[in-house]
């Protein structure tokens, strides 16, 4: 029985290794962009266009976070940034929509007068943002780190009312 248990554990580890190694990073990153654009449509914002320069910046930071084991913002002021980490990540059942769904779960906390509780969400749907870059890295512990960079960056004080959400209907 002991050998059978060890065999089963070994088999599960092999299956998990195969899942992470056959992961389609390009498809995953496109799912991130597509989910952004779905939320943006619901908030009267134009679709984001993928930008290879922003992709490279996001990927570099995602790789850095994975290699150092840290999870912090890059402190860039030129671009907006959202980061996501999940360990473990089920590469067979989860996809690129997951980070965006997590960020947009803050939407119920959003108010124009106090947007600080929803800054990931507001960056996703910020109307003046037109471009996105996506970086994704599998971590040593079979998790994932996703970084998105945005141009023009969002979350400018006193600009939330015009950049987040649809206009209120006039009565």
Buried (B, 14 or more C-beta within 10 A) or exposed (E): EEEEEEEEEEEEEEEBEEBBEEBEBEEBBBBBBBBBBBBBEEBEBEEBEBBEEBBEBBBBBBBBBBEEEEEEEBEEEEBBBBBBBBEEBBBEEBBBBBBBEBBBEBBEEBEEEEBEEBBBBBBBBBBBBBBBBBBBBBBEEBBBBBBBBBBBBBBEEEBBEEBBBEEEEEE
